[in-house]
Amino acid sequence: MSPFLRVAIQAAEVAQVVIKKYYAQSLEVQLKEDQSPVTEADIETEKTIKSLIHGAFPDHGFLGEETGLTNPDAEYVWLTDPIDGTKSFIRQYPFFSTQIALMHHDELILGVSSAPLFNELAYAEKGNGAFLNDERIEVSMITDIKAATLSFGNIKTLAAGGQWQHLGEILQQVNRTRGYGDFYHYHLLAAGKIDVVVESDVNILDIAALSVIINEAGGVFTDLDGDALNLDTTSVLAAGSQELHDYMQLALQGD
């Protein structure tokens, strides 16, 4: 475990303490410019993570959901969403998490995903495999769409476009469909318990850490067009096998 990963896990553990302090409390909810909610818990959690990371790596950049970007030209930049799933947090259901990733130049090399109410901590570093609660995890070996379980999360944009009909056709082929959403279906995918995830309305802070975890578990993680992630990515097509990923990509295009 590198110093980067040790600090990222420590930051996630400290964040969990702050989150649990605020959970199920009466919090003022404000709306940001994009109309997404934010609370005192989000802000304090991010400041706690940022302080710990900057204390360990003062020359690194930091892109946070609530505090924005600092030192953007740094060789290493941390990407953090302190409470990914604030709407879930506010309404007191457990599908929220802390997401911490590290980008070296333009490459994501580390990811930590902490789900406080599930007691799950998933993490990975490039080249070193993926782990859930310190146990190595791997994606499933399923390659046939008829045997696959597919989960989808935020799909408003997809539902409004031409791919909606194609997704409906795919859903008639798969073995099982679920809509776990947020961090949870990515943890399941990395652990080989489901096989495909589709989302059309995300941002890079939601998925950066999870992409590293799934890639290191042996999966494939791109946007819906099959392109590699970047800071502007807004969609996800993730699968346990290259065969399923390729099938889904073509099927969503109607091919």
C-alpha positions as CSV (number, residue, x, y, z in Angstrom):
1,M,0.0,0.0,0.0
2,S,1.5,3.3,-1.1
3,P,1.6,6.5,1.0
4,F,-1.1,7.8,-1.3
5,L,-3.5,5.0,-0.6
6,R,-2.8,5.0,3.2
7,V,-3.7,8.7,3.3
8,A,-6.8,8.3,1.1
9,I,-8.1,5.5,3.4
10,Q,-7.3,7.5,6.5
11,A,-9.2,10.5,4.9
12,A,-12.2,8.2,4.2
13,E,-12.2,6.9,7.8
14,V,-12.1,10.4,9.2
15,A,-14.9,11.5,6.8
16,Q,-17.0,8.6,8.1
17,V,-16.8,10.0,11.6
18,V,-18.1,13.4,10.5
19,I,-20.8,11.9,8.4
20,K,-22.2,9.8,11.2
21,K,-22.2,12.8,13.5
22,Y,-24.6,14.6,11.2
23,Y,-26.7,11.6,9.9
24,A,-30.4,11.7,10.9
25,Q,-30.0,15.2,12.3
26,S,-32.0,18.2,11.4
27,L,-29.9,20.0,8.8
28,E,-30.4,23.1,6.8
29,V,-30.5,22.2,3.1
30,Q,-29.3,24.7,0.5
31,L,-29.4,24.5,-3.3
32,K,-26.3,25.1,-5.4
33,E,-26.4,26.8,-8.8
34,D,-27.1,23.4,-10.5
35,Q,-30.1,22.9,-8.0
36,S,-28.3,20.0,-6.3
37,P,-28.6,20.0,-2.5
38,V,-25.8,20.7,0.0
39,T,-25.6,20.6,3.8
40,E,-23.2,21.5,6.5
41,A,-22.3,17.8,6.6
42,D,-21.1,17.9,3.0
43,I,-19.0,21.0,3.6
44,E,-17.4,19.9,6.9
45,T,-16.6,16.4,5.5
46,E,-14.9,17.9,2.4
47,K,-12.9,20.3,4.5
48,T,-11.8,17.5,6.8
49,I,-10.6,15.4,3.8
50,K,-8.9,18.3,2.1
51,S,-7.0,19.3,5.3
52,L,-5.7,15.8,5.8
53,I,-4.6,15.3,2.2
54,H,-3.0,18.8,2.0
55,G,-1.2,18.1,5.2
56,A,0.3,15.0,3.8
57,F,0.8,16.2,0.2
58,P,1.0,20.0,0.2
59,D,2.0,20.2,-3.5
60,H,-0.9,18.2,-4.8
61,G,-4.0,19.7,-6.4
62,F,-7.5,19.2,-5.1
63,L,-10.9,19.1,-6.9
64,G,-13.8,18.9,-4.4
65,E,-17.5,18.9,-5.0
66,E,-18.0,21.7,-2.5
67,T,-14.8,23.7,-2.5
68,G,-13.8,23.5,-6.1
69,L,-10.3,23.3,-7.7
70,T,-7.0,24.3,-6.2
71,N,-3.6,24.0,-7.7
72,P,-4.9,22.6,-11.0
73,D,-1.5,22.4,-12.7
74,A,-0.1,20.0,-10.1
75,E,1.3,16.7,-11.2
76,Y,-1.1,14.9,-8.8
77,V,-4.7,16.1,-8.3
78,W,-7.2,14.6,-5.8
79,L,-10.9,14.3,-6.8
80,T,-13.3,14.2,-4.0
81,D,-17.0,14.0,-3.4
82,P,-17.5,14.0,0.4
83,I,-21.1,12.8,0.3
84,D,-21.9,11.3,-3.0
85,G,-25.7,10.9,-2.7
86,T,-26.6,13.9,-0.6
87,K,-30.3,13.4,-1.5
88,S,-30.1,9.9,0.1
89,F,-28.3,11.3,3.1
90,I,-30.9,14.0,3.6
91,R,-33.8,11.6,3.3
92,Q,-32.0,9.1,5.6
93,Y,-31.6,6.1,3.4
94,P,-28.2,4.5,3.1
95,F,-27.1,4.9,-0.5
96,F,-24.5,7.5,0.0
97,S,-20.7,7.3,0.1
98,T,-17.4,9.2,0.2
99,Q,-15.5,9.1,-3.0
100,I,-11.7,9.9,-3.1
101,A,-9.6,9.4,-6.2
102,L,-6.1,10.5,-7.3
103,M,-5.2,11.6,-10.8
104,H,-1.6,11.6,-12.0
105,H,-1.5,14.0,-15.0
106,D,-4.6,12.8,-16.8
107,E,-4.7,9.2,-15.5
108,L,-6.7,8.0,-12.6
109,I,-4.4,5.8,-10.5
110,L,-6.2,5.4,-7.1
111,G,-9.7,5.1,-5.8
112,V,-11.3,4.8,-2.4
113,S,-15.1,4.4,-1.9
114,S,-16.4,4.5,1.6
115,A,-20.1,3.6,2.4
116,P,-20.6,4.4,6.1
117,L,-24.0,2.8,6.7
118,F,-23.0,-0.3,4.8
119,N,-19.7,-0.6,6.6
120,E,-18.0,-1.0,3.2
121,L,-14.6,0.3,2.2
122,A,-13.6,-0.4,-1.3
123,Y,-10.2,0.6,-2.7
124,A,-7.7,0.1,-5.4
125,E,-4.4,1.3,-6.8
126,K,-3.4,0.9,-10.4
127,G,-1.6,-2.4,-10.9
128,N,-2.4,-3.8,-7.4
129,G,-5.9,-5.2,-7.6
130,A,-9.1,-4.2,-5.9
131,F,-10.3,-4.8,-2.3
132,L,-13.5,-4.6,-0.3
133,N,-13.0,-4.5,3.5
134,D,-9.4,-5.7,2.9
135,E,-10.5,-8.8,0.9
136,R,-9.5,-9.0,-2.8
137,I,-12.4,-8.8,-5.1
138,E,-12.9,-9.6,-8.8
139,V,-15.6,-9.2,-11.4
140,S,-17.8,-12.1,-12.5
141,M,-16.9,-14.3,-15.5
142,I,-20.3,-13.9,-17.2
143,T,-20.0,-12.9,-20.8
144,D,-23.5,-13.7,-22.1
145,I,-26.1,-11.0,-21.9
146,K,-28.8,-13.6,-21.2
147,A,-27.0,-14.6,-18.0
148,A,-26.2,-11.0,-16.9
149,T,-27.7,-8.8,-14.2
150,L,-27.9,-5.2,-15.2
151,S,-28.3,-2.2,-12.9
152,F,-29.0,1.4,-13.8
153,G,-28.9,4.6,-11.8
154,N,-29.4,8.1,-13.1
155,I,-30.7,7.8,-16.6
156,K,-32.8,10.9,-17.3
157,T,-30.8,11.9,-20.3
158,L,-30.8,8.4,-21.7
159,A,-34.5,8.2,-21.2
160,A,-35.0,11.4,-23.2
161,G,-33.0,10.2,-26.2
162,G,-32.8,7.6,-28.9
163,Q,-31.0,5.1,-26.7
164,W,-34.1,4.6,-24.5
165,Q,-35.7,2.2,-26.9
166,H,-32.5,0.2,-27.3
167,L,-32.1,0.0,-23.5
168,G,-35.7,-1.4,-23.4
169,E,-34.7,-4.1,-25.9
170,I,-31.6,-5.0,-23.8
171,L,-33.7,-5.3,-20.6
172,Q,-35.8,-7.9,-22.3
173,Q,-32.7,-10.0,-22.9
174,V,-30.9,-9.9,-19.5
175,N,-31.4,-12.4,-16.7
176,R,-32.2,-9.7,-14.2
177,T,-32.5,-6.0,-13.8
178,R,-32.0,-3.8,-10.8
179,G,-31.6,-0.1,-10.0
180,Y,-29.2,0.0,-7.1
181,G,-27.7,3.4,-8.1
182,D,-25.0,5.5,-6.5
183,F,-21.9,3.7,-5.2
184,Y,-23.7,0.4,-4.4
185,H,-24.0,-1.2,-7.9
186,Y,-20.4,-0.4,-8.6
187,H,-19.3,-2.2,-5.4
188,L,-21.5,-5.2,-6.5
189,L,-20.0,-5.1,-10.0
190,A,-16.4,-5.1,-8.7
191,A,-17.2,-8.0,-6.4
192,G,-18.7,-10.1,-9.2
193,K,-22.3,-10.0,-7.9
194,I,-23.8,-8.1,-10.8
195,D,-22.5,-7.7,-14.4
196,V,-23.4,-4.4,-16.0
197,V,-24.0,-0.8,-14.9
198,V,-25.5,2.0,-17.0
199,E,-25.8,5.6,-16.1
200,S,-26.3,8.8,-18.2
201,D,-26.2,11.6,-15.6
202,V,-23.1,11.6,-13.4
203,N,-20.0,13.7,-13.0
204,I,-16.4,12.7,-12.7
205,L,-16.4,13.1,-8.9
206,D,-19.1,10.5,-8.6
207,I,-17.3,7.8,-10.5
208,A,-13.5,8.5,-10.6
209,A,-12.7,6.3,-7.6
210,L,-15.2,3.6,-8.6
211,S,-13.7,3.4,-12.1
212,V,-10.2,2.5,-10.7
213,I,-11.8,-0.1,-8.4
214,I,-13.7,-1.8,-11.2
215,N,-10.7,-1.7,-13.6
216,E,-8.5,-3.2,-11.0
217,A,-11.1,-5.9,-10.3
218,G,-10.8,-6.9,-13.9
219,G,-13.8,-5.0,-15.3
220,V,-14.2,-2.4,-18.1
221,F,-15.3,1.2,-17.3
222,T,-16.0,3.8,-20.0
223,D,-18.7,6.3,-20.9
224,L,-21.7,5.3,-22.9
225,D,-19.8,5.9,-26.1
226,G,-16.9,3.6,-25.1
227,D,-14.5,6.5,-24.4
228,A,-12.1,6.7,-21.5
229,L,-13.0,8.9,-18.5
230,N,-12.0,12.5,-18.3
231,L,-13.0,15.5,-16.2
232,D,-16.0,16.1,-18.5
233,T,-17.4,12.6,-18.4
234,T,-21.2,12.5,-17.7
235,S,-22.2,8.8,-18.4
236,V,-21.1,5.3,-17.6
237,L,-21.1,1.9,-19.2
238,A,-19.3,-0.5,-16.9
239,A,-19.2,-4.3,-17.2
240,G,-17.4,-7.3,-15.7
241,S,-16.2,-8.5,-19.1
242,Q,-15.1,-6.9,-22.3
243,E,-17.6,-9.1,-24.2
244,L,-20.6,-7.7,-22.2
245,H,-19.2,-4.2,-22.5
246,D,-18.9,-4.5,-26.3
247,Y,-22.3,-6.0,-26.6
248,M,-23.9,-3.3,-24.5
249,Q,-22.2,-0.5,-26.4
250,L,-23.3,-1.8,-29.8
251,A,-26.8,-2.6,-28.5
252,L,-27.3,0.9,-27.1
253,Q,-26.5,2.3,-30.5
254,G,-29.0,0.0,-32.1
255,D,-26.4,-2.2,-33.8
